[in-house]
Amino acid sequence: MSTATPIELKPRPRLPEWLRIKLPTSDTFSHTRSLLDELKLHTVCESAKCPNHWECWSKGTATFMIAGDRCTRACGFCAVATLKPLALDDDEPARVAEATRRMKLKHVVITAVARDDLKDGGAEHFRLTIEKVRELNPGIVIEVLVPDFLDRDFAQDLVLNAKPHIYNHNLETVRRLTPTVRHRATYDRSLTVLAKAKARGGSAMHTKSGMMLGLGETHDEVVQSMHDLRAANVDILTLGQYLQPTLQHLPVVEFVPPAKFAEFKQIAEGLGFIHVASGPMVRSSYHADEFKGTAEH
């Protein structure tokens, strides 16, 4: 029986000053949108209503979302549509590779909707996309942000065998809030997936995870989650502010001030994470290329 609690619909609170963004008007933003439309590609930037997509697209970057734009899970925080998925698009990996070539990316982030309808959870589609991107863009740093694949080792190995430089799987929130925030996912399964990835991915691959703050977690719970991630040998950590995408999603309990994010960054670095991005506007793939610790495969 699920322990998730129903979502209470409330008006969204006014954003504090540090979360208000100025929308850019550069030609690069329009060019990025046109390219993605032309190649019929989905991005988590749009599908998840990421507040940073204006900035990222204006800089000519995007996070590609493969395996369609219909998710088999209904997480309380996520704006991606929960619908019956369509068949995989066999040509999508090649189109993602072409987009990275045209955008001249040096670091690409590839994520996907959860595809629990597929035996491998879409892992083979990840593998093909990684290989196509590397084939067309020698030397590019490839980061994947993957679902848990229901902790199926064969599925995870399909992705790992394609040798991404960074294997990212988000913990999303603290243990106590996981049943409410994440549909079907579990706190311990995510930690297990991350630990296995680090053990089997080889020394050249880094693992990464992220959490949203402002959902009602306590200071001590966040620090405990950091300890749990380090125990799973996670290398890179991102911490950002949760923002309610629609009134049908989980409400924001607290707008965490920048000083608190700075405090968590200091604690995380003290625990041994080799790179920490912590701030109100931080997301899993936001400024992902700022991490310079990747090695060539």
C-alpha positions as CSV (number, residue, x, y, z in Angstrom):
1,M,0.0,0.0,0.0
2,S,1.4,3.4,-1.0
3,T,2.3,5.7,1.9
4,A,2.1,8.8,-0.4
5,T,-0.1,11.6,0.8
6,P,-2.6,13.5,-1.4
7,I,-1.4,16.8,-2.9
8,E,-3.1,19.8,-1.3
9,L,-3.8,22.4,-4.0
10,K,-2.8,25.9,-2.9
11,P,-2.1,29.2,-4.7
12,R,1.5,29.4,-5.6
13,P,3.4,31.8,-3.4
14,R,5.2,34.9,-4.8
15,L,8.8,34.2,-5.8
16,P,11.5,35.8,-3.7
17,E,13.8,38.3,-5.4
18,W,16.6,35.7,-5.8
19,L,14.4,33.5,-7.9
20,R,13.1,36.1,-10.4
21,I,14.8,35.8,-13.8
22,K,15.1,38.3,-16.6
23,L,14.1,36.6,-19.9
24,P,16.8,36.9,-22.6
25,T,16.0,38.0,-26.1
26,S,19.1,36.8,-28.0
27,D,19.1,35.4,-31.5
28,T,20.7,32.2,-30.2
29,F,17.6,31.4,-28.2
30,S,15.5,31.5,-31.4
31,H,18.1,29.5,-33.3
32,T,18.2,26.8,-30.6
33,R,14.4,26.5,-30.7
34,S,14.3,26.3,-34.5
35,L,16.9,23.6,-34.5
36,L,15.1,21.5,-32.0
37,D,11.8,21.9,-33.9
38,E,13.5,21.0,-37.2
39,L,15.0,17.8,-35.8
40,K,11.8,17.0,-33.9
41,L,13.6,16.6,-30.5
42,H,12.3,16.8,-27.0
43,T,14.1,18.6,-24.2
44,V,13.7,18.4,-20.5
45,C,14.0,22.2,-20.6
46,E,10.5,22.5,-22.1
47,S,8.8,19.3,-20.9
48,A,9.8,19.8,-17.3
49,K,9.2,23.5,-17.4
50,C,12.8,24.2,-16.3
51,P,13.2,27.9,-15.2
52,N,16.7,28.0,-16.7
53,H,15.8,27.0,-20.3
54,W,15.7,30.7,-21.4
55,E,19.3,31.1,-20.3
56,C,20.5,27.8,-21.6
57,W,18.9,28.1,-25.0
58,S,20.3,31.6,-25.3
59,K,23.7,30.1,-24.8
60,G,23.1,27.4,-27.4
61,T,22.8,24.5,-25.0
62,A,19.9,22.1,-24.1
63,T,19.3,18.9,-22.3
64,F,18.0,16.3,-24.7
65,M,15.1,14.1,-23.5
66,I,14.9,10.8,-25.4
67,A,12.4,8.0,-25.6
68,G,9.5,10.4,-26.1
69,D,7.8,12.9,-24.0
70,R,5.3,10.6,-22.2
71,C,6.4,9.2,-18.8
72,T,5.1,6.0,-17.2
73,R,5.5,7.6,-13.7
74,A,3.6,10.4,-12.0
75,C,6.0,12.0,-9.6
76,G,4.5,14.8,-7.6
77,F,7.1,17.3,-8.5
78,C,7.5,16.7,-12.3
79,A,5.8,18.5,-15.1
80,V,6.5,15.8,-17.8
81,A,3.2,14.3,-18.9
82,T,2.1,10.9,-17.6
83,L,0.5,9.1,-20.5
84,K,0.7,5.8,-22.3
85,P,4.0,5.9,-24.2
86,L,4.4,5.7,-27.9
87,A,6.8,3.4,-29.7
88,L,10.5,4.3,-29.6
89,D,11.7,6.4,-32.5
90,D,14.5,4.5,-34.1
91,D,15.9,7.6,-35.8
92,E,16.0,9.7,-32.6
93,P,19.6,8.8,-31.6
94,A,20.9,10.0,-34.9
95,R,18.9,13.3,-34.7
96,V,20.3,13.9,-31.2
97,A,23.8,13.4,-32.5
98,E,23.1,15.8,-35.4
99,A,21.8,18.4,-33.0
100,T,24.9,18.2,-30.8
101,R,27.1,18.5,-33.9
102,R,25.3,21.6,-35.2
103,M,25.3,23.2,-31.7
104,K,29.0,22.5,-31.4
105,L,28.6,21.1,-27.9
106,K,31.6,20.0,-25.9
107,H,29.4,18.6,-23.1
108,V,26.0,17.0,-23.7
109,V,23.4,15.9,-21.2
110,I,21.0,13.2,-22.3
111,T,18.0,12.2,-20.2
112,A,14.8,10.3,-20.8
113,V,11.3,9.8,-19.5
114,A,10.8,6.7,-17.4
115,R,9.8,3.8,-19.7
116,D,8.6,1.1,-17.3
117,D,6.6,-0.3,-20.2
118,L,9.8,-1.6,-21.8
119,K,11.7,-4.6,-20.5
120,D,15.0,-2.6,-20.4
121,G,13.4,0.7,-19.4
122,G,14.8,2.3,-22.5
123,A,18.4,1.5,-21.7
124,E,19.2,0.2,-25.2
125,H,17.9,3.5,-26.6
126,F,20.3,5.3,-24.3
127,R,23.2,3.1,-25.5
128,L,22.4,3.8,-29.2
129,T,22.1,7.6,-28.5
130,I,25.5,7.7,-26.7
131,E,27.2,5.8,-29.5
132,K,25.7,8.0,-32.2
133,V,26.6,11.2,-30.4
134,R,30.2,10.0,-29.9
135,E,30.4,8.8,-33.5
136,L,29.5,12.3,-34.8
137,N,31.2,14.3,-32.1
138,P,34.6,12.8,-31.2
139,G,35.9,14.1,-27.9
140,I,32.5,15.3,-26.6
141,V,31.8,14.8,-22.9
142,I,28.7,12.7,-22.5
143,E,26.6,12.9,-19.4
144,V,23.5,10.8,-19.0
145,L,20.7,11.4,-16.5
146,V,18.9,8.1,-16.2
147,P,15.9,6.6,-14.4
148,D,16.4,3.7,-12.0
149,F,15.5,1.0,-14.6
150,L,13.8,-0.7,-11.7
151,D,17.3,-1.8,-10.6
152,R,17.7,-4.2,-13.4
153,D,21.4,-4.9,-13.8
154,F,21.3,-5.9,-17.5
155,A,19.6,-2.5,-18.3
156,Q,22.1,-0.5,-16.4
157,D,24.9,-2.3,-18.0
158,L,23.6,-1.4,-21.5
159,V,24.2,2.2,-20.6
160,L,27.4,1.7,-18.7
161,N,28.9,-0.4,-21.6
162,A,28.5,2.7,-23.9
163,K,30.9,4.5,-21.5
164,P,29.3,7.8,-20.7
165,H,31.7,10.1,-18.8
166,I,29.1,11.0,-16.1
167,Y,26.3,8.7,-14.9
168,N,23.6,10.8,-13.2
169,H,20.6,9.5,-11.3
170,N,18.8,11.8,-9.0
171,L,17.9,11.0,-5.4
172,E,15.5,14.0,-5.7
173,T,14.6,14.3,-2.0
174,V,15.2,13.0,1.5
175,R,14.1,9.6,2.7
176,R,11.0,10.7,4.6
177,L,9.6,12.6,1.7
178,T,10.4,10.1,-1.1
179,P,7.0,8.2,-1.0
180,T,5.1,11.6,-1.6
181,V,7.6,13.1,-4.1
182,R,8.5,10.2,-6.3
183,H,6.1,7.7,-7.9
184,R,7.3,4.1,-7.8
185,A,10.9,5.1,-7.0
186,T,12.4,4.3,-3.7
187,Y,15.2,6.0,-1.7
188,D,17.2,2.9,-1.2
189,R,16.8,1.7,-4.8
190,S,18.3,4.9,-6.0
191,L,21.3,4.6,-3.7
192,T,21.8,1.0,-4.9
193,V,21.6,2.0,-8.5
194,L,24.2,4.7,-7.9
195,A,26.5,2.4,-6.0
196,K,26.4,-0.2,-8.7
197,A,27.1,2.3,-11.4
198,K,30.2,3.5,-9.6
199,A,31.4,-0.1,-9.0
200,R,30.9,-1.2,-12.6
201,G,31.5,2.0,-14.6
202,G,35.2,2.1,-14.3
203,S,37.6,4.7,-12.9
204,A,37.1,7.1,-15.9
205,M,33.4,7.5,-15.1
206,H,31.9,9.8,-12.5
207,T,28.6,9.4,-10.7
208,K,26.3,12.2,-10.0
209,S,23.1,12.9,-8.1
210,G,20.8,15.8,-7.3
211,M,18.2,16.9,-4.8
212,M,15.5,19.5,-4.7
213,L,15.1,21.6,-1.5
214,G,12.0,23.4,-0.3
215,L,9.7,20.4,-0.1
216,G,9.6,20.3,3.7
217,E,12.9,18.6,4.5
218,T,15.0,19.5,7.5
219,H,18.6,20.5,7.7
220,D,19.6,17.2,9.3
221,E,17.7,15.2,6.7
222,V,19.6,16.9,3.9
223,V,22.9,16.3,5.5
224,Q,22.0,12.6,6.1
225,S,21.1,12.3,2.4
226,M,24.6,13.7,1.6
227,H,26.1,11.0,3.8
228,D,24.1,8.3,2.1
229,L,25.2,9.5,-1.3
230,R,28.8,9.5,-0.3
231,A,28.4,6.0,1.1
232,A,27.2,5.0,-2.4
233,N,30.5,6.6,-3.8
234,V,28.7,9.4,-5.6
235,D,31.2,12.0,-6.9
236,I,29.1,15.0,-7.9
237,L,26.2,16.6,-6.1
238,T,23.6,19.2,-7.2
239,L,21.2,21.0,-4.9
240,G,18.5,23.4,-6.2
241,Q,15.2,25.0,-5.2
242,Y,12.0,23.1,-6.0
243,L,9.5,25.2,-7.9
244,Q,5.9,24.1,-8.3
245,P,5.3,23.7,-12.1
246,T,1.5,23.8,-11.9
247,L,-1.2,23.9,-9.2
248,Q,-1.6,20.1,-9.6
249,H,1.9,19.5,-8.3
250,L,3.4,19.5,-4.9
251,P,3.4,22.9,-3.2
252,V,6.6,24.7,-2.3
253,V,7.0,24.5,1.5
254,E,9.9,26.9,1.7
255,F,12.0,29.1,-0.5
256,V,15.5,28.2,0.7
257,P,17.8,31.3,0.8
258,P,21.1,31.4,-1.1
259,A,23.0,31.5,2.2
260,K,21.6,28.1,3.1
261,F,22.6,26.6,-0.2
262,A,26.1,28.0,0.4
263,E,26.1,26.3,3.8
264,F,25.1,23.0,2.3
265,K,27.8,23.3,-0.4
266,Q,30.4,23.7,2.2
267,I,29.1,20.7,4.1
268,A,29.0,18.6,1.0
269,E,32.6,19.5,0.0
270,G,33.7,18.6,3.5
271,L,32.1,15.1,3.0
272,G,34.3,14.5,-0.1
273,F,32.2,15.3,-3.1
274,I,34.6,16.3,-5.8
275,H,32.2,18.9,-7.3
276,V,29.1,20.5,-5.8
277,A,26.7,22.9,-7.5
278,S,24.3,24.3,-4.8
279,G,22.0,27.3,-5.3
280,P,18.4,28.2,-5.8
281,M,18.5,28.0,-9.6
282,V,20.7,24.9,-9.8
283,R,19.2,21.9,-11.7
284,S,20.8,18.5,-12.6
285,S,22.2,19.6,-15.9
286,Y,22.4,23.4,-15.3
287,H,26.0,24.5,-16.2
288,A,26.9,20.8,-16.2
289,D,29.9,21.6,-18.4
290,E,31.5,23.5,-15.5
291,F,32.7,20.2,-14.0
292,K,36.1,19.7,-15.6
293,G,37.0,16.3,-14.0
294,T,36.0,14.1,-16.8
295,A,38.6,11.9,-18.5
296,E,38.8,10.9,-22.1
297,H,37.5,7.4,-23.0
